[in-house]
């Protein structure tokens, strides 16, 4: 399985990197020790809209070590779902703590758009390609 998609556009923020690649997927990687609060959510949403030109696209989210999400941001995530350009969301988890958080979000917030948690990047990408 090749992941050699070329970058088309990239936005670098202190909280993370948002990259649109030639495979049509938007890759989001939150930086080490980032606290995702309402302000960070707003900046990231602006970056998502800018990089996609507000066109619906599949998104792959990853987080480096130490990333946390405030309660306010967790509660706001489902509210802001309608205003995001996320056509489908894959969350790549690399440890049990992140898996528990992502699965809790799915179970209790019930996203309206396709949303799935993965621990293998190639599987996440293949699933997202179904939503291009």
N, C-alpha and C positions, 0 to 999 in steps of 0.2 A: 504494500500500500504506500503510495507516494504522497507526501505532503508538500510538494514543491510548488505550490501556488505562489504566484508573484504578487507582491504588494502593489495595489493600485493607489491607495491613499492611506495615510496614517496620521493620527492625531495623538500627540504625546501630552499628557497632563501629569501633574505631580502624583495623582492617585492611580494612574494606570495608562495603558496604551490601547487605543482603539484602531484596528487595522481592517480595511476592506481589501480582500484578495481577489485574484482572478477567478477563483472557484465560486464567487458570489456570496461567500460567507463573511460576516463581520466577526472578527476575533477581538475579544475584550479580555485584557489581563490586568487585574488589580495589583498594584505595587505592594511590596512588603510593608506590613504594619499599617496599612491604610484602615482608617475608620470610616465606613460608609455611613454618612449622616444625610440629612435632607439637602444640605448644600452640595455635597459630593454627588448625590443623586441628580440634582439639577444640572450640574456641570457635565456629568456623563450623558444625561439625556440630550443636552445641547450638542455634544460630540456625536452621539448616535444619529441625530437628525442631520447634522452637517455632513457626516461621512456617507450617509445613505441618500442624501438629498430628499429626505422624508419619504423614501420608497421603502415598502416592506421588504425585509431581508431576514434570512436566518442568522442567528447570533450564537456564538460559542463563548461562554464565560469561563474564565479561570481565575484563581486567586493565589497569590504568593502567600508565604507563611505570615501569620499574624494578622490577617485581614479580619475585621469585625464589622458587624452591621448593628447600628443602634435600633432600639425598639421602634422609634419613630420612622426610621427608614424602612424597617420590615413592614410596618403597618401601611406605609405610603406606597410600597412597591406594587401592591395589587391595585391601588387607586390609580396610579400613573400608567398602568398597563395599556390603557386605551390610547394614551398619547405617545407611546413608543413606536418606533418603526420595526419592532421585533415581530417577524412573521412566525418564527418558531425559535424556541430557546433550548439550547443544550448547555448544561452546567457540568463542567469537568471537575470532579472532586478527586483529591489526591490523599485524603486521610478520612478517618472515620468521623471526626468532628464536623468537617465540611459536608460530608454525606448526610449526617443527621440534620444539619441546618437546612440543606436543600430539600431533603425529603419531607421535613416538617413543613416547609413553605408550600410544597405541592399538596400535601395532605389537607392542610387547614385553610389555605387561601384559594385553592382550586383555580389556577390560571385559566383564562378563557381561550388562550391560544396554545398550540402545542408546546409542551414543556417536558423535558426529560433529563434525568440525572445519569451521568456516565462516569466510569472510572478508566475508560480507555478512549484516547483521543480519536483513533481511527474509527471507532464505532460511533462516536458523537458526530464526526464529519459525515460519515455515510448516512446517518439518520437525517442530518440537516440538509443534505443534498436532495432528499425526498421532498423538501419544502421549498425548493427554488422556484 
